[in-house]
Amino acid sequence: MAGTEYVHQLDDIIGTHEAMVQTKQMAHQAAQGYSNVLLLGESGTGKELFAHAVHGASSRAAGPFVKVNCAAIPPDLLESELFGYVDGSFTGARKGGKKGKFEAAQHGTIFLDEIGELPLHMQVKFLRVLQEKEVEKVGDIRSTPVDIRVIAATNRDLETMVERKEFRLDLYYRLNVMPITIPPLRERKSDIFVIVEAALKRITEQMGKPVQGLSDEAGRYFLDYNWPGNVRELENVLERAVNMAAANELIEAEHLPDKLLQGRTAAPIRTLQETVQLAEKEALAGALRYAGGNKSYAAKLLGISRTAFYDKWKRIEEADCSETRTTILEK
């Protein structure tokens, strides 16, 4: 296969959270240049989506986009897959030889996913491609020039791998020219419902089974869960829920997997007024504890008058917070 055409653009990447907006801006800047790009992030954050988008927004968009999963190819086949081979170079070689992935990406982009899984002996050969802009097929004595841009991705800590001698420092510097870290879903929860809406639209169209969306209770479980598998896990949960739910009905909590139901925090959703009152109570209690029970000193620490402190503390007592107050003073 010579390559794959890109199907995603930066505008296709969903997210209005500040962290995601900044990440997309960085990707746009990287697309305008010629340097290698290193996509960093946890599994399921959308590194391949960003790779497609960077390619699609670059001057190489008309060229091929070739993806290689470094962890999916057996080590003994990796060299011939990446560099290709000439006729008769080894037993079982295709007659006439074969073009490698680097050559297949000529005038385009090669996306090396899970670059941290690349064996050390292959890292040396790959480094030469980056330095010399040429490849040498297995069994060949000649080198072939290549004009490619490299986008690599990993969910591993390459700096730690370098320290452990598991990843070459010189290769790390060659790849880490334009690093882009994709934030995990738990750090941009304000994007969850936008992602849910888009994913549900796609999933229900593919399955031919419309649903009305998430119920309020199911939505709270989505917000409370930490999504260790990120967007990929969210889409998996949604697809399961669509299968479980009745057509044209809401997705309810009962349609969600146990891991979401167990992962929800026990604390109830509070109103804004309740949240403010709780924060005020914690501030008063903390100051009072620091002041050793001296309310005048606690008021001074908080920058309020003694009268204001007494009034606020009285409201706490009236709200039946005596148990909390007693515990604080005993500490």
C-alpha positions in Angstrom: 0.0 0.0 0.0 1.5 3.3 -1.1 -0.2 5.3 1.6 -3.5 6.6 2.9 -5.2 9.8 2.2 -5.8 12.0 5.2 -9.4 12.4 6.2 -9.2 14.8 9.2 -8.5 18.5 9.6 -7.7 20.5 12.7 -11.3 21.8 12.6 -12.5 18.3 13.0 -10.8 17.9 16.4 -13.5 18.6 19.0 -12.7 20.7 22.0 -13.1 24.3 23.2 -11.3 23.9 26.5 -8.3 26.2 26.8 -5.8 23.3 26.9 -7.2 21.8 23.7 -7.4 25.1 21.9 -3.7 25.8 22.7 -2.8 22.3 21.5 -4.6 22.8 18.2 -2.9 26.2 17.8 0.5 24.4 18.3 -0.5 21.8 15.7 -1.4 24.5 13.2 2.0 26.2 13.8 3.8 22.9 13.3 1.9 22.2 10.1 3.2 25.4 8.6 6.8 24.3 9.0 9.0 21.5 7.8 10.4 20.1 11.1 9.7 16.7 12.6 6.7 16.6 15.0 6.5 14.5 18.2 3.0 13.9 19.5 2.8 13.0 23.2 -0.1 11.9 25.2 -1.9 9.1 26.9 -3.5 6.2 24.9 -6.8 7.3 23.4 -6.2 11.0 23.3 -6.2 11.3 19.5 -2.6 11.3 18.4 -3.4 9.8 15.0 -6.1 12.3 14.5 -3.6 15.1 15.2 -1.1 13.5 12.8 -3.7 13.4 10.0 -4.6 17.0 10.8 -1.0 18.3 10.8 -0.4 16.6 7.4 -3.6 17.9 6.0 -2.8 21.5 7.0 0.8 21.3 5.6 2.3 21.9 2.2 2.6 18.2 1.9 -1.2 17.6 2.0 -1.3 16.5 -1.7 1.3 13.8 -1.0 0.8 10.4 0.7 0.2 9.9 4.4 1.7 6.6 5.5 1.1 5.2 9.0 3.4 2.7 10.7 2.6 1.2 14.1 6.0 0.3 15.4 4.5 -2.0 18.0 2.4 -4.0 15.6 5.2 -5.2 13.3 7.3 -8.1 14.4 10.9 -6.9 15.1 12.4 -9.3 12.4 10.1 -7.8 9.8 10.4 -4.1 10.8 13.5 -3.3 8.7 12.1 -4.7 5.5 8.7 -3.0 6.1 10.3 0.4 6.7 13.2 0.3 4.3 12.0 -2.2 1.7 14.2 -4.9 0.1 15.7 -5.9 -3.2 15.0 -9.1 -5.2 16.6 -12.2 -3.6 17.7 -10.4 -0.4 16.3 -13.1 1.8 14.3 -16.3 1.7 10.7 -15.6 0.9 11.4 -12.1 -0.5 9.0 -11.0 -3.2 10.3 -11.2 -6.7 11.4 -7.8 -7.9 11.8 -6.5 -4.3 9.5 -4.2 -2.4 9.3 -0.6 -1.6 9.5 0.3 2.1 7.2 2.7 4.0 9.8 5.5 3.9 9.8 5.4 0.1 6.0 5.1 0.0 5.8 8.4 1.9 7.9 10.2 -0.7 6.9 13.9 -0.9 4.4 13.3 1.9 4.3 12.4 5.6 5.2 9.2 7.5 3.5 8.8 10.8 5.4 6.5 13.2 3.0 5.6 15.9 4.3 4.1 19.2 7.8 5.2 18.4 8.9 4.2 21.9 8.6 0.6 20.8 11.2 0.9 18.1 14.1 -1.5 18.9 17.5 0.1 19.5 19.1 -1.4 16.3 16.3 0.1 14.2 16.7 3.5 16.0 20.2 3.7 14.5 18.9 3.0 11.0 16.0 5.5 11.5 18.4 8.2 12.7 20.3 7.9 9.4 17.1 8.5 7.5 16.5 11.7 9.5 20.2 12.9 9.1 21.0 11.8 5.6 17.5 11.9 4.0 18.1 8.6 2.3 17.2 4.9 2.8 19.0 1.7 2.0 16.9 -1.3 1.2 17.7 -4.6 2.7 20.2 -6.4 0.5 21.0 -3.2 -1.5 24.3 -1.4 -1.6 22.8 1.8 -3.0 20.9 4.5 -1.1 17.7 6.1 -2.3 17.0 9.8 -1.5 13.7 10.4 0.3 11.8 13.6 0.8 9.5 13.0 3.7 8.3 14.6 6.9 8.2 12.5 10.1 5.5 12.7 12.6 6.1 10.4 15.6 3.8 9.6 18.5 4.1 7.9 21.8 2.4 7.5 25.2 5.7 6.6 26.8 8.1 8.9 28.7 11.0 9.1 26.1 13.2 11.1 28.5 13.1 8.3 31.1 13.7 5.8 28.3 16.8 7.8 27.3 18.1 7.7 30.9 17.6 4.0 30.9 19.4 3.6 27.6 16.3 2.3 26.0 16.0 5.2 23.5 18.8 7.0 21.8 19.4 10.6 22.9 20.4 11.7 19.4 17.2 10.3 17.9 15.1 11.9 20.7 16.6 15.3 19.9 15.9 14.8 16.2 12.3 13.9 16.8 11.6 16.4 19.6 11.8 19.5 17.4 8.1 20.3 17.6 6.6 18.5 20.6 2.8 18.6 21.0 1.3 17.2 24.2 -2.4 16.3 23.9 -4.3 16.8 27.1 -6.1 13.8 28.6 -9.9 14.0 28.8 -10.0 14.2 32.6 -8.2 17.6 32.3 -10.8 19.1 29.9 -14.1 17.8 31.2 -15.9 20.8 29.8 -15.4 19.1 26.4 -17.1 15.9 27.4 -20.7 16.7 26.3 -19.5 18.2 23.0 -17.6 15.0 22.3 -20.6 12.9 23.4 -22.9 14.7 21.0 -20.6 14.3 18.0 -19.8 10.7 18.8 -23.4 9.8 19.4 -24.3 11.3 16.0 -21.7 9.2 14.3 -22.4 6.0 16.2 -26.2 6.1 15.8 -25.9 6.8 12.1 -23.5 3.8 11.7 -25.8 1.5 13.7 -29.0 2.9 12.2 -30.4 3.2 15.7 -31.3 6.7 17.0 -31.2 7.6 20.6 -32.3 10.9 22.3 -29.0 11.5 24.1 -27.9 11.1 27.8 -30.3 11.4 30.7 -29.2 13.9 33.4 -28.1 11.0 35.7 -26.1 9.3 33.0 -24.5 12.7 32.1 -23.4 13.1 35.7 -21.7 9.7 35.6 -19.8 10.8 32.5 -18.6 14.0 34.2 -17.5 12.2 37.4 -15.6 9.4 35.7 -11.8 10.0 35.1 -11.6 8.3 31.6 -8.2 6.6 31.8 -8.8 5.5 28.2 -9.7 9.0 27.2 -11.8 9.7 24.1 -11.4 6.2 22.7 -12.8 4.8 26.0 -15.7 7.3 25.9 -16.6 6.3 22.4 -16.5 2.6 23.4 -18.8 3.3 26.4 -21.3 5.2 24.1 -21.4 2.5 21.5 -22.2 -0.1 24.3 -24.8 2.2 25.7 -26.5 2.7 22.3 -26.7 -1.1 22.0 -28.2 -1.4 25.4 -30.7 1.5 25.2 -34.1 1.4 23.4 -34.4 3.2 20.1 -35.5 6.8 20.3 -35.1 6.8 24.1 -32.5 8.4 26.4 -29.4 6.6 27.5 -29.9 5.9 31.2 -27.4 5.1 34.0 -28.5 1.4 33.8 -27.1 1.3 30.2 -23.6 2.3 31.4 -20.8 -0.2 32.5 -20.1 -0.8 36.1 -16.7 1.0 35.9 -18.6 4.3 35.4 -21.1 3.7 38.1 -18.4 2.7 40.6 -16.2 5.6 39.6 -18.6 8.3 40.5 -17.7 10.4 43.5 -20.0 10.0 46.4 -20.5 13.8 46.9 -23.8 15.1 45.6 -24.0 17.9 43.1 -24.3 21.2 45.1 -25.9 24.5 44.2 -23.7 27.5 43.7 -24.9 28.9 47.1 -24.1 25.6 48.8 -20.6 25.6 47.3 -19.9 29.1 48.4 -21.1 28.4 51.9 -19.0 25.2 52.1 -15.9 27.2 50.9 -16.6 29.9 53.5 -17.0 27.3 56.2 -13.7 25.6 55.3 -11.9 29.0 55.3 -13.3 30.0 58.7 -12.5 26.5 60.2 -9.0 26.5 58.7 -8.2 30.0 60.1 -9.7 29.1 63.5 -7.6 25.9 63.6 -4.5 27.8 62.8 -5.3 30.4 65.4 -5.7 27.7 68.1 -9.4 28.6 68.6 -8.8 32.4 68.9 -11.6 33.9 66.8 -10.2 37.4 66.9 -6.8 36.2 65.5 -8.7 34.0 63.0 -10.6 37.0 61.8 -7.3 39.0 61.4 -5.8 36.1 59.4 -8.8 36.2 57.0 -8.7 39.9 56.6 -12.3 40.5 58.0 -13.6 42.2 61.1 -14.1 40.3 64.3 -17.8 41.1 64.1 -18.0 39.6 60.6 -16.2 36.5 61.7 -18.6 36.0 64.6 -21.6 36.5 62.4 -20.4 34.0 59.9 -19.5 31.5 62.6 -22.9 31.9 64.2 -24.5 31.0 60.8 -22.4 27.9 60.7 -23.6 26.9 64.2 -27.2 27.6 63.2 -26.8 25.4 60.2 -26.1 22.5 62.5 -22.4 22.3 61.9 -21.6 21.8 65.5 -20.1 18.4 64.9 -17.7 19.8 62.3 -16.8 22.7 64.7 -16.1 20.3 67.6 -13.9 18.2 65.4 -11.9 21.2 64.2 -11.3 22.5 67.7 -10.2 19.1 69.0 -7.5 18.9 66.3 
